[in-house]
């Protein structure tokens, strides 16, 4: 009995020295991976911004240098004075705002109907929204071109918005369904018991609770429309509807590419939207995670 008690005592008092070491090693490895991914993701952006300030004779100089030896604003001056990029940026802002607004109205309404109203076909509709995202972009080019052309909105901002809605609206509808389901239905039922109509209950109960998710959906729609290139390049034929990503191709000629102006234009396109996203990222992250947990 004495030997057995001694063995049990030793098992209880045995120190666990490996756990803190493994924890510190895992944390250090995680930080190293995060630092690597951060550098890997930011390096192209740094190269883009640095190249936009380089004179033409320094862009391909060997040995290559990251920072310009004599920074210049000539490339930015050319972008704003000798190209159609300012008008293209205005077209992108208008198209992205319209896409975000229409997507929130239609996607939010459809998402609420799928989440709250029971009707036959709810499951197939939800699955169909996701299956549509599996189609390659090239499969949709010809049908969308014929659709926009038959509607008489080819080479117009509404035509660009229609093509962007085909990309954004199904996914936003599915996301809006999850956002509405995260709001407890008991709150809405309690409001209707107190005399509110369904519309008033949605306006006074659902919308305030789901506001972060709605903001996130609007930001997501805006970013998708702002960065879209393929559909805009197909339905745009002139500067009256050409968006900023499409206008970047104007700096590439048949035999040479003005890389300095291209990088400057890319910086002009990327920097404002990056600043806006950094300012509203708290609402975006909060809205994206709101639908993950049903209240």
C-alpha positions in Angstrom: 0.0 0.0 0.0 2.9 2.4 0.8 4.5 1.8 -2.6 1.1 2.3 -4.4 0.4 5.5 -2.5 3.9 6.8 -3.4 3.3 6.0 -7.1 0.0 7.8 -7.1 1.5 10.8 -5.3 4.3 11.0 -7.9 1.7 10.9 -10.7 -0.2 13.8 -9.2 2.8 16.0 -8.5 4.6 15.4 -11.8 5.2 18.8 -13.4 4.1 19.5 -16.9 7.0 21.4 -18.3 6.2 20.8 -22.0 2.8 22.6 -22.2 4.1 26.2 -21.8 7.0 25.5 -24.2 4.6 24.2 -26.8 2.3 27.1 -26.3 5.1 29.6 -26.8 6.4 27.7 -29.8 2.9 27.6 -31.4 2.4 31.3 -30.7 5.8 32.2 -32.2 5.1 30.1 -35.3 1.7 31.7 -35.7 3.3 35.2 -35.6 5.9 34.1 -38.2 3.2 32.8 -40.5 1.2 36.0 -40.1 4.2 38.2 -40.8 5.1 36.2 -43.9 1.5 36.4 -45.2 1.4 40.2 -44.5 4.7 40.8 -46.3 3.6 38.5 -49.2 0.3 40.4 -49.5 1.7 44.0 -49.1 4.8 43.6 -51.3 2.9 44.0 -54.6 1.2 47.1 -53.3 4.5 48.6 -52.2 6.0 47.9 -55.6 3.0 49.4 -57.3 3.2 52.6 -55.3 7.0 52.9 -55.6 6.9 52.4 -59.3 4.2 55.1 -59.7 6.8 57.6 -58.4 9.6 56.4 -60.7 10.7 58.2 -63.9 10.5 56.1 -67.0 14.3 55.5 -67.1 14.3 54.0 -63.6 11.5 51.4 -63.9 13.6 48.8 -65.7 17.0 49.9 -64.5 19.4 47.1 -63.4 20.2 46.4 -60.7 16.5 47.0 -59.7 15.7 49.1 -56.7 12.5 49.3 -54.8 12.4 53.0 -54.0 13.0 55.6 -56.7 16.2 57.6 -56.5 14.5 60.7 -57.8 10.7 60.6 -57.1 8.5 62.4 -59.5 4.8 63.2 -59.8 4.8 63.1 -63.6 3.0 59.8 -63.8 0.1 61.2 -61.7 0.0 64.4 -63.7 -0.3 62.3 -66.9 -3.1 60.2 -65.4 -5.2 63.2 -64.4 -4.5 65.5 -67.4 -3.7 63.2 -70.4 -6.0 60.3 -69.9 -9.7 59.6 -69.3 -9.1 58.0 -65.9 -10.9 60.8 -63.9 -14.1 60.2 -65.9 -13.7 56.4 -65.6 -13.3 56.7 -61.8 -16.6 58.7 -61.8 -18.3 56.0 -63.8 -17.0 53.4 -61.3 -18.3 55.3 -58.3 -21.7 55.7 -59.9 -21.9 52.1 -61.0 -20.8 50.8 -57.7 -23.2 53.0 -55.7 -26.1 51.9 -57.8 -25.1 48.3 -57.6 -24.8 48.5 -53.8 -28.1 50.3 -53.4 -30.1 48.0 -55.7 -28.5 44.9 -54.2 -29.4 45.9 -50.6 -33.0 46.6 -51.6 -33.6 43.5 -53.7 -31.2 41.1 -51.9 -32.4 42.2 -48.5 -36.0 41.9 -49.4 -35.5 38.5 -50.9 -33.3 37.3 -48.0 -36.0 38.4 -45.5 -38.7 36.5 -47.5 -36.6 33.3 -47.6 -35.7 33.5 -43.9 -39.1 34.4 -42.5 -41.9 33.4 -44.9 -42.5 29.7 -45.3 -43.4 28.7 -48.9 -42.7 25.8 -51.2 -39.4 26.0 -52.9 -37.4 27.8 -50.2 -34.7 25.1 -50.2 -34.3 24.8 -54.0 -34.1 28.6 -54.3 -31.4 28.9 -51.6 -29.4 26.1 -53.3 -29.9 27.7 -56.7 -28.5 31.0 -55.4 -25.3 29.2 -54.5 -25.1 27.0 -57.6 -25.2 30.1 -59.8 -21.9 31.2 -58.3 -20.3 28.0 -59.6 -20.7 28.9 -63.2 -17.6 30.2 -65.0 -17.7 33.9 -65.9 -17.1 33.1 -69.6 -20.4 31.1 -69.7 -22.4 34.2 -68.8 -20.7 36.7 -71.1 -22.7 36.0 -74.3 -26.1 35.7 -72.6 -25.5 38.9 -70.7 -24.3 40.8 -73.7 -27.4 39.8 -75.7 -29.6 40.7 -72.7 -28.1 44.1 -72.3 -28.1 44.7 -76.0 -31.8 43.7 -76.3 -32.7 46.1 -73.5 -31.1 49.0 -75.3 -28.6 49.8 -72.5 -25.4 48.7 -74.1 -22.5 51.0 -73.5 -24.4 52.7 -70.6 -24.0 52.8 -66.8 -27.3 50.9 -66.3 -26.0 48.2 -68.6 -22.8 47.9 -66.5 -25.0 47.8 -63.3 -27.1 45.0 -64.7 -24.1 42.8 -65.4 -22.7 43.6 -61.9 -26.0 42.6 -60.3 -25.8 39.2 -61.8 -22.5 38.6 -59.9 -23.4 40.2 -56.6 -27.2 39.8 -56.1 -27.4 36.0 -55.7 -24.6 35.8 -53.1 -25.9 38.9 -51.2 -29.4 37.4 -51.1 -28.0 34.2 -49.5 -25.9 36.3 -47.1 -28.9 38.4 -46.2 -30.9 35.3 -45.4 -28.3 34.3 -42.8 -28.3 37.9 -41.4 -32.1 37.9 -41.0 -32.1 34.5 -39.4 -29.5 35.8 -36.8 -32.2 38.1 -35.5 -34.5 36.3 -33.0 -37.9 35.9 -34.6 -39.5 36.3 -31.1 -38.6 40.0 -31.2 -40.5 40.4 -34.4 -43.5 38.4 -33.2 -43.6 40.4 -29.9 -43.8 43.7 -31.9 -46.6 42.3 -34.1 -48.5 41.2 -30.9 -48.2 44.8 -29.7 -50.0 46.0 -32.8 -47.2 46.5 -35.3 -47.7 45.5 -38.9 -45.0 43.2 -40.4 -43.5 46.1 -42.3 -43.3 48.3 -39.2 -41.9 45.4 -37.2 -39.2 45.0 -39.8 -38.4 48.7 -39.8 -38.3 49.1 -36.0 -37.0 45.7 -34.9 -35.2 43.8 -37.6 -33.4 46.6 -39.3 -31.8 48.1 -36.2 -30.5 44.7 -35.1 -29.4 43.6 -38.5 -27.8 47.0 -39.4 -24.2 45.8 -39.2 -25.0 43.0 -41.6 -26.7 45.3 -44.0 -23.8 47.7 -44.0 -21.4 44.7 -44.6 -23.6 43.7 -47.6 -23.5 47.2 -49.0 -19.7 47.4 -48.6 -19.3 43.9 -50.2 -21.5 44.9 -53.2 -19.6 48.2 -53.7 -16.2 46.5 -53.6 -17.3 43.7 -56.0 -18.7 46.3 -58.5 -15.6 48.6 -58.1 -13.2 45.8 -58.9 -15.1 44.0 -61.7 -13.4 44.0 -65.1 -14.6 41.3 -67.4 -18.3 42.2 -67.8 -17.6 45.9 -67.8 -15.1 45.5 -70.6 -17.7 43.6 -72.7 -20.6 46.0 -72.3 -18.6 49.2 -72.4 -17.5 50.6 -75.8 -16.8 54.2 -75.0 -15.8 56.5 -72.2 -19.5 57.2 -71.5 -19.6 53.9 -69.5 -16.1 52.6 -69.2 -15.1 51.9 -65.6 -11.7 52.5 -63.9 -10.4 48.9 -64.2 -11.2 48.9 -67.9 -9.6 52.3 -68.4 -6.3 50.9 -67.1 -5.9 49.1 -70.4 -5.6 52.5 -72.2 -2.1 52.8 -70.9 -1.0 49.7 -72.9 -0.2 50.3 -76.5 0.5 47.8 -79.3 4.3 47.8 -78.8 4.8 49.3 -75.3 3.2 49.9 -72.0 3.4 53.1 -70.0 4.1 51.3 -66.7 4.6 54.4 -64.7 1.2 55.8 -65.6 -0.3 52.4 -65.2 1.0 52.0 -61.7 -0.1 55.6 -60.9 -3.6 54.9 -62.1 -3.8 51.7 -60.2 -2.7 53.5 -57.1 -5.4 56.1 -57.6 -8.0 53.4 -58.0 -6.8 51.3 -55.1 -5.9 53.9 -52.4 -9.3 55.6 -51.9 -11.3 52.3 -51.7 -8.6 51.0 -49.3 -9.0 54.0 -47.0 -12.7 53.7 -47.0 -12.5 50.0 -46.2 -10.1 50.6 -43.3 -12.5 53.2 -41.9 -15.5 50.9 -42.0 -13.8 47.5 -41.5 -15.3 47.3 -38.0 -18.8 47.3 -39.4 -17.8 45.0 -42.2 -16.3 42.4 -39.8 -19.2 42.7 -37.4 -21.7 42.3 -40.1 -19.9 39.3 -41.7 -19.9 37.5 -38.3 -23.4 38.5 -37.3 -25.0 35.7 -39.4 -22.6 33.0 -38.1 -24.4 32.8 -34.8 -28.1 32.6 -34.6 -29.4 34.7 -31.7 
